């Protein structure tokens, strides 16, 4: 819901000024910036958490099946909607955009890259040990560089660097049962308050 609200605000918040003439509303920009701090990090955290849940249940034990499902659920919709955007809005969308992460669809490519990366790492390490922690450190360094130095990589690759550590935190939160521990703690706090 936050991502939808953010996109609804984009035109009048001055985030998409290239589309049409717009009436800039400062409070929309402030609210859109606030949403942008939370929406995609929460989305990637939940994606990492759910990936870990399904991985733990054995749903992703077959890499070819996993890859096939992610292609069907992420890449095919990206290609279909991206092609439709190119056909319907040729003045704004082109084939280069489709390759680099077209418009608001970039997150599908980034999420696909994130899933494939972590599945590959899981298969190599068999557990979330040293190699995965080293990858997290590398991703944190690269996400800092991408965020503050405006990398010229395609948008979906920049987003992969930026949000992979958050995906990993979601993955770890399931592995170490963080949410159930937080629920137990908040229950104890509720009892103290009562």
C-alpha positions as CSV (number, residue, x, y, z in Angstrom):
1,X,0.0,0.0,0.0
2,X,2.9,2.4,0.7
3,X,4.4,1.7,-2.7
4,X,1.1,2.5,-4.4
5,X,0.6,5.6,-2.4
6,X,4.2,6.7,-3.2
7,X,3.5,6.3,-7.0
8,X,0.2,8.2,-6.7
9,X,2.1,11.1,-5.2
10,X,5.0,11.1,-7.7
11,X,3.6,13.4,-10.3
12,X,2.6,16.3,-8.0
13,X,5.6,15.7,-5.8
14,X,7.9,16.6,-8.6
15,X,9.4,13.1,-8.8
16,X,8.2,12.5,-12.4
17,X,8.3,16.0,-13.9
18,X,9.2,14.5,-17.3
19,X,5.7,13.0,-17.8
20,X,3.4,16.1,-18.0
21,X,3.0,19.6,-16.7
22,X,2.3,19.2,-13.0
23,X,1.4,21.3,-10.0
24,X,4.2,20.8,-7.5
25,X,2.9,20.3,-3.9
26,X,5.6,20.5,-1.3
27,X,3.8,18.4,1.3
28,X,3.4,15.7,-1.3
29,X,7.1,15.6,-1.8
30,X,7.8,15.4,2.0
31,X,5.3,12.6,2.4
32,X,6.6,10.8,-0.7
33,X,10.2,11.0,0.6
34,X,9.0,9.6,3.9
35,X,7.2,6.7,2.2
36,X,10.3,6.1,0.1
37,X,12.4,5.5,3.2
38,X,10.2,2.7,4.3
39,X,8.3,1.1,1.3
40,X,11.0,-0.8,-0.6
41,X,13.1,-1.7,2.5
42,X,10.0,-3.3,4.0
43,X,9.1,-5.0,0.7
44,X,12.6,-6.5,0.3
45,X,12.7,-7.5,4.0
46,X,9.4,-9.4,3.7
47,X,10.6,-11.0,0.4
48,X,13.8,-12.2,2.2
49,X,11.7,-13.5,5.1
50,X,9.3,-15.4,2.9
51,X,12.1,-16.7,0.8
52,X,13.7,-18.1,3.9
53,X,10.4,-19.7,5.0
54,X,9.9,-21.4,1.7
55,X,13.6,-22.4,1.5
56,X,13.3,-24.0,5.0
57,X,10.2,-26.0,3.9
58,X,12.2,-27.4,0.9
59,X,10.2,-25.5,-1.8
60,X,13.4,-24.2,-3.3
61,X,15.5,-27.3,-3.2
62,X,15.5,-27.7,-7.0
63,X,17.4,-24.8,-8.5
64,X,16.0,-25.3,-12.0
65,X,12.5,-25.3,-10.7
66,X,13.2,-22.2,-8.5
67,X,14.7,-20.3,-11.5
68,X,11.8,-21.3,-13.7
69,X,9.3,-20.0,-11.2
70,X,11.1,-16.7,-10.8
71,X,11.4,-16.3,-14.5
72,X,7.6,-16.9,-14.8
73,X,6.7,-14.6,-11.9
74,X,9.2,-11.8,-12.4
75,X,10.9,-11.7,-15.8
76,X,7.9,-12.6,-18.0
77,X,5.6,-10.0,-16.5
78,X,8.5,-7.5,-16.8
79,X,9.0,-8.3,-20.5
80,X,5.3,-8.3,-21.3
81,X,4.5,-5.0,-19.5
82,X,7.7,-3.4,-20.6
83,X,7.0,-4.2,-24.2
84,X,3.5,-2.8,-23.8
85,X,4.9,0.4,-22.4
86,X,7.3,0.7,-25.3
87,X,4.4,0.2,-27.8
88,X,2.0,2.6,-26.0
89,X,4.5,5.3,-24.9
90,X,7.4,5.3,-27.4
91,X,8.2,8.9,-26.5
92,X,9.1,7.8,-22.9
93,X,10.1,4.1,-23.3
94,X,12.5,2.3,-25.5
95,X,14.4,-1.0,-25.8
96,X,17.4,0.4,-23.9
97,X,15.1,1.2,-21.0
98,X,13.7,-2.3,-21.1
99,X,17.3,-3.7,-20.8
100,X,18.3,-1.3,-18.0
101,X,15.1,-1.4,-15.9
102,X,12.1,0.3,-17.5
103,X,10.1,2.8,-15.4
104,X,8.4,1.6,-12.3
105,X,9.0,-2.1,-13.4
106,X,12.7,-2.0,-12.5
107,X,12.0,-3.6,-9.1
108,X,11.0,-6.9,-10.9
109,X,14.5,-7.2,-12.4
110,X,16.1,-6.2,-9.1
111,X,14.0,-8.7,-7.1
112,X,14.8,-11.4,-9.7
113,X,18.6,-10.7,-9.4
114,X,18.3,-10.7,-5.6
115,X,16.5,-14.1,-5.5
116,X,18.9,-15.7,-7.9
117,X,22.0,-14.3,-6.0
118,X,20.8,-15.6,-2.6
119,X,19.7,-18.9,-4.0
120,X,23.1,-19.4,-5.6
121,X,24.9,-18.4,-2.3
122,X,22.6,-20.8,-0.3
123,X,23.5,-23.6,-2.7
124,X,27.2,-22.9,-2.5
125,X,27.4,-22.6,1.3
126,X,24.6,-24.9,2.4
127,X,24.1,-22.7,5.4
128,X,24.2,-19.0,6.2
129,X,27.9,-18.9,7.3
130,X,31.0,-17.0,6.6
131,X,30.6,-16.7,2.8
132,X,27.1,-15.2,3.2
133,X,28.3,-12.8,5.9
134,X,31.2,-11.8,3.6
135,X,28.7,-11.2,0.8
136,X,26.6,-9.0,3.1
137,X,29.6,-6.9,4.0
138,X,30.4,-6.5,0.3
139,X,26.8,-5.5,-0.4
140,X,26.8,-3.0,2.4
141,X,29.9,-1.3,1.0
142,X,28.6,-1.3,-2.5
143,X,25.2,-0.1,-1.4
144,X,26.9,2.8,0.3
145,X,28.8,3.6,-2.8
146,X,25.8,3.3,-5.1
147,X,23.6,5.5,-2.8
148,X,26.1,8.3,-2.2
149,X,28.1,8.3,-5.4
150,X,25.3,7.8,-7.9
151,X,26.6,4.8,-9.8
152,X,26.0,4.6,-13.5
153,X,24.9,1.0,-13.4
154,X,21.4,0.1,-14.6
155,X,18.8,1.1,-12.0
156,X,17.8,-2.5,-11.2
157,X,21.5,-3.3,-10.4
158,X,21.8,-0.3,-8.2
159,X,18.6,-1.3,-6.4
160,X,20.0,-4.9,-6.0
161,X,23.1,-3.5,-4.3
162,X,21.0,-1.2,-2.1
163,X,18.3,-3.7,-1.0
164,X,20.1,-7.0,-0.9
165,X,21.4,-6.4,2.7
166,X,17.8,-5.8,3.7
167,X,16.6,-8.9,1.9
168,X,19.4,-10.8,3.8
169,X,18.1,-9.3,7.2
170,X,14.7,-10.7,6.3
171,X,16.2,-14.0,5.6
172,X,18.1,-14.0,8.9
173,X,15.1,-12.9,10.9
174,X,13.3,-16.1,9.9
175,X,16.4,-18.3,10.4
176,X,16.9,-17.0,14.0
177,X,13.2,-16.6,14.7
178,X,13.6,-12.9,15.5
179,X,9.9,-12.1,15.0
180,X,8.7,-14.7,17.4
181,X,11.3,-13.5,20.0
182,X,10.0,-9.9,19.5
183,X,6.4,-11.1,19.9
184,X,7.4,-12.8,23.2
185,X,9.2,-9.7,24.4
186,X,6.2,-7.4,23.5
187,X,3.9,-9.8,25.3
188,X,6.0,-9.5,28.4
189,X,6.1,-5.7,28.0
190,X,2.3,-5.7,27.7
191,X,2.1,-7.6,31.0
192,X,4.4,-5.1,32.7
193,X,2.3,-2.2,31.5
194,X,-0.9,-3.8,32.7
